[in-house]
Amino acid sequence: MARHLIIGNGGTANISASTGLEVNNAISIQKLSADGPTNLVLGDSIADAPQIRFVQGTVSGPNIYSPWIYGRDVVDYSGLAYSAPVACSVTNTIAATSAAAGTLVLKFVRVGGPAPEFFSFATEIGASIAHTDADLLVKAAYEAANLPDWLNKECDATAGATVVFSGALRGDVAQSGNTWEYDPPMFELIVESYDGGTQTHTASSTTGAFPGFGSGFNVRNMEENNRGTGFGFYNRLELPNTPTATSVTGTNYDSYQIVATKDGSSASQIHGVDNLIEVTAVTTAGSDNSLVFENLLNGYFAGKFANVIL
């Protein structure tokens, strides 16, 4: 499948008739008319504008274009609203007062990664320490440990007698100073040992990880993966020519996806050769500009696909 990504940070705007350039950071849709490419307007349908393409403006030009697509050949029109990522979290619940001084060892086991990873840390708990005070000792020991990047560098002990540990989210700065650039990791917590007598420590899972969709980091990853299709930069080792990124990591995006066949059939492959074009257009989540873009697409595909409402 030939994939193309169009990124809108600054809204939806019509292309200048005099220069042919789109406004920097804006996106638009063009139709192919008898006078050449012109702006798609609200009310245009597949019958009015058989061919369309998507356009992204850049800071100094030229525009970034998707291929021309026949509206009649579109086999899928859908959208995804921004959804926030959720970090995996686990809890150590503490009960009773320690009978004697002892050492608590908690072990984290990362699962679902390229290989199992383990991390343990120890907390010294003195004699006659109440469970409502032991949580602060665990928090201090954890945050002073040499943590792996996949764990959040801080934990939460505000509830009293519980300590909640969370994993990293994209963009989080780890204790090492590195930035976590991957999906939220999954991990489990194990009470490896405790020799302090009557006080108990119980590990439990609190929240499973969810990568979300449409974060600026997610779109940046999509942009980097599409540099071959969009710019022809396939050999990053021998020809490390990298185009300027246009996604903004601090922005959240809604996404609209259009999939069309190249030859007008309904087949995804012709004699084993890929026959699909996929265009993903992202706009600032929940903005008025997203609504303008959405209304254009819904009007264009009216009668062929259900409205996409994000």
SULUR-V846306 format. One record per pair of residues at least 24 apart in sequence whose C-alpha atoms are under 10 Angstrom apart, sorted by the first residue. I is the first residue (numbers start at 1). J is the second residue. Records with the same first field share a line. If there is no record, write none. Layout:
# SULUR-V846306
I=J / J
This chain:
# SULUR-V846306
1=259 / 260 / 261 / 268 / 269 / 273 / 274 / 275 / 276 / 277 / 278
2=67 / 226 / 229 / 230 / 259 / 262 / 274 / 275 / 276 / 277 / 278 / 279
3=66 / 225 / 226 / 227 / 228 / 229 / 230 / 259 / 276 / 277 / 278 / 279 / 280
4=54 / 64 / 65 / 66 / 67 / 222 / 223 / 226 / 227 / 228 / 229 / 230 / 257 / 258 / 277 / 278 / 279 / 280 / 281
5=54 / 55 / 56 / 64 / 65 / 66 / 219 / 222 / 223 / 225 / 226 / 227 / 229 / 230 / 257 / 278 / 279 / 280 / 281 / 282
6=54 / 55 / 56 / 57 / 64 / 65 / 66 / 223 / 230 / 246 / 247 / 255 / 256 / 279 / 280 / 281 / 282 / 283
7=54 / 55 / 56 / 57 / 58 / 64 / 219 / 220 / 223 / 246 / 247 / 248 / 253 / 255 / 280 / 281 / 282 / 283 / 284
8=55 / 56 / 57 / 58 / 246 / 247 / 248 / 253 / 254 / 281 / 282 / 283 / 284 / 289 / 290
9=56 / 57 / 246 / 247 / 248 / 251 / 252 / 253 / 282 / 283 / 284 / 285 / 289 / 290
10=57 / 283 / 284 / 289
11=283 / 284 / 287 / 288 / 289 / 290 / 291 / 292 / 293
12=56 / 57 / 283 / 288 / 289 / 290 / 291 / 292 / 293
13=39 / 55 / 56 / 57 / 289 / 292 / 293
14=38 / 39 / 40 / 41 / 55
15=39 / 55 / 56 / 57 / 63
20=61 / 62 / 63
21=55 / 56 / 57 / 58 / 60 / 61 / 62 / 63 / 64
22=55 / 56 / 57 / 58 / 59 / 61 / 62 / 63 / 64
23=56 / 57 / 58 / 59 / 60 / 61 / 63
24=56 / 57 / 58 / 59 / 60 / 61 / 62 / 63 / 246
25=56 / 57 / 58 / 59 / 246 / 247 / 283
26=55 / 56 / 57 / 58 / 283 / 289
27=54 / 55 / 56 / 57 / 58 / 63 / 64 / 65 / 281 / 282 / 283 / 289 / 293
28=53 / 54 / 55 / 56 / 57 / 65 / 281 / 292 / 293 / 296
29=53 / 54 / 55 / 56 / 65 / 66 / 293 / 296 / 297
30=54 / 55 / 65 / 68
31=68 / 69 / 70
32=68 / 69 / 70
40=296 / 297 / 300
41=295 / 296 / 297 / 299 / 300
42=292 / 293 / 295 / 296 / 297 / 298 / 299 / 300
43=295 / 296 / 297 / 298 / 299 / 300 / 302
44=296 / 297 / 299 / 300 / 301 / 302
45=71 / 296 / 297 / 298 / 299 / 300 / 301 / 302 / 303
46=70 / 71 / 72 / 299 / 300 / 301 / 302 / 303 / 304
47=71 / 72 / 300 / 301
48=300
49=300
50=300
52=300
53=279
54=279 / 280 / 281
55=281
56=246 / 281
57=246
58=244 / 246
59=244 / 246
64=230 / 231
65=230
66=230 / 277 / 278 / 279 / 280 / 281
67=277 / 278 / 279
68=262 / 277
69=258 / 259 / 260 / 261 / 262 / 264 / 277 / 278 / 279
70=260 / 261 / 262 / 263 / 264
71=258 / 260 / 264 / 300 / 301 / 304
72=260 / 261 / 264 / 265 / 301 / 304
73=259 / 260 / 261 / 262 / 263 / 264 / 265 / 266 / 276
74=258 / 259 / 260 / 261 / 262 / 264 / 265 / 266 / 276 / 277 / 278 / 301 / 304 / 305
75=258 / 259 / 260 / 261 / 264 / 265 / 266 / 267 / 268 / 276 / 304 / 305
76=257 / 258 / 259 / 260 / 261 / 278 / 304 / 305
77=256 / 257 / 258 / 259 / 260 / 279 / 297 / 298 / 301 / 304 / 305 / 306 / 307 / 308
78=255 / 256 / 257 / 258 / 259 / 280 / 305 / 306 / 307 / 308 / 309 / 310
79=254 / 255 / 256 / 257 / 258 / 280 / 281 / 282 / 294 / 307 / 308 / 309 / 310
80=213 / 214 / 253 / 254 / 255 / 256 / 257 / 282 / 308 / 309 / 310
81=212 / 213 / 214 / 252 / 253 / 254 / 255 / 256 / 282 / 283 / 285 / 286 / 308 / 309 / 310
82=212 / 213 / 214 / 215 / 252 / 253 / 254 / 255 / 282 / 283 / 284 / 285 / 286 / 310
83=210 / 211 / 212 / 213 / 214 / 215 / 252 / 253 / 254 / 285
84=210 / 211 / 212 / 213 / 214 / 215 / 252
85=169 / 170 / 183 / 184 / 209 / 210 / 211 / 212 / 213 / 214 / 215
86=166 / 167 / 168 / 169 / 183 / 184 / 207 / 208 / 209 / 210 / 211 / 212
87=151 / 152 / 165 / 166 / 167 / 168 / 169 / 170 / 183 / 184 / 185 / 186 / 207 / 208 / 209 / 210 / 211 / 212
88=151 / 152 / 165 / 166 / 167 / 168 / 169 / 184 / 185 / 186 / 187 / 188 / 205 / 206 / 207 / 208 / 209 / 210 / 211
89=151 / 152 / 155 / 164 / 165 / 166 / 167 / 168 / 185 / 186 / 187 / 188 / 189 / 204 / 205 / 206 / 207 / 208 / 209
90=163 / 164 / 165 / 166 / 167 / 186 / 187 / 188 / 189 / 190 / 203 / 204 / 205 / 206 / 207 / 208
91=155 / 156 / 157 / 162 / 163 / 164 / 165 / 166 / 188 / 189 / 190 / 201 / 202 / 203 / 204 / 205 / 206 / 207
92=135 / 138 / 157 / 161 / 162 / 163 / 164 / 165 / 189 / 190 / 191 / 200 / 201 / 202 / 203 / 204 / 205 / 206
93=131 / 135 / 160 / 161 / 162 / 163 / 164 / 200 / 201 / 202 / 203 / 204
94=130 / 131 / 132 / 133 / 134 / 135 / 160 / 161 / 162 / 163 / 199 / 200 / 201 / 202 / 203
95=130 / 131 / 132 / 134 / 161 / 162 / 198 / 199 / 200 / 201 / 202
96=128 / 129 / 130 / 131 / 132 / 134 / 161 / 197 / 198 / 199 / 200 / 201
97=127 / 128 / 129 / 130 / 131 / 132 / 133 / 134 / 196 / 197 / 198 / 199 / 200
98=125 / 126 / 127 / 128 / 129 / 130 / 131 / 134 / 195 / 196 / 197 / 198 / 199 / 200
99=126 / 127 / 128 / 129 / 130 / 195 / 196 / 197 / 198 / 199
100=125 / 126 / 127 / 128 / 129 / 195 / 196 / 197 / 198 / 199
101=125 / 126 / 127 / 128 / 129 / 195 / 196 / 197
102=126 / 127 / 193 / 194 / 195 / 196 / 197 / 199
103=193 / 194 / 195 / 196
104=138 / 191 / 192 / 193 / 194 / 195 / 196 / 200 / 201
105=138 / 190 / 191 / 192 / 193 / 194 / 195 / 201
106=138 / 142 / 189 / 190 / 191 / 192 / 193 / 194 / 201 / 203
107=188 / 189 / 190 / 191 / 192 / 193 / 203
108=151 / 165 / 187 / 188 / 189 / 190 / 191 / 192
109=186 / 187 / 188 / 189 / 190
110=150 / 151 / 167 / 185 / 186 / 187 / 188 / 189
111=185 / 186 / 187 / 188
112=185 / 186 / 187
113=185 / 186 / 187
116=187
117=148 / 150 / 187
118=148 / 187 / 188 / 189
119=146 / 147 / 148 / 151 / 189
120=145 / 146 / 147 / 189 / 190 / 191 / 192
121=145 / 146 / 147 / 192
122=192 / 193 / 194
123=194
124=194 / 196
125=194 / 195 / 196 / 199
126=196
127=196 / 197
128=196 / 198 / 199
129=196 / 199
130=161 / 199
131=160 / 161 / 162 / 199 / 200 / 201
132=157 / 158 / 159 / 160 / 161 / 162
133=157 / 160 / 161 / 162
134=160 / 161 / 162 / 163 / 199
135=159 / 160 / 161 / 162 / 163 / 164
136=160 / 161 / 162 / 163
137=163
138=162 / 163
139=163 / 164 / 165
143=175
144=175
145=175
146=175 / 176
147=174 / 175 / 176
148=174 / 175 / 176
149=173 / 174 / 175 / 176 / 177 / 178 / 179 / 180
150=174 / 175 / 179 / 180 / 181 / 182 / 183 / 184 / 185 / 186 / 187
151=175 / 180 / 184 / 185 / 186 / 187
152=180
161=201
162=201 / 202 / 203
163=203
164=203 / 204 / 205 / 206
165=189 / 205 / 206
166=206 / 207 / 209
167=208 / 209
168=209
169=209 / 210 / 211 / 217
170=211 / 215 / 216 / 217 / 218 / 249
171=215 / 216 / 217 / 249 / 250
181=217 / 218 / 221
182=211 / 217 / 218 / 221
183=209 / 210 / 211 / 212 / 217 / 218
184=208 / 209 / 210 / 211 / 212
185=209 / 210 / 211
186=210
213=252 / 253 / 254 / 255
214=251 / 252 / 253 / 254 / 255 / 282 / 283 / 284 / 285
215=247 / 248 / 249 / 250 / 251 / 252 / 253 / 254 / 285
216=247 / 248 / 249 / 250 / 251 / 252 / 253 / 284
217=247 / 248 / 249 / 250 / 251 / 252
218=247 / 249 / 252 / 253
219=246 / 247 / 248 / 249 / 251 / 252 / 253 / 255 / 282
220=245 / 246 / 247 / 248 / 249
221=247 / 249
222=247 / 280
223=247
247=282
248=284
251=283 / 284 / 285
252=282 / 283 / 284 / 285 / 286
253=281 / 282 / 283 / 284 / 285 / 286 / 287 / 290
254=281 / 282 / 283 / 284 / 285 / 286 / 287 / 290 / 310
255=280 / 281 / 282 / 283 / 284 / 285 / 290 / 294 / 310
256=280 / 281 / 282 / 283 / 290 / 293 / 294 / 297 / 308 / 310
257=281 / 282
258=297
285=310
286=310
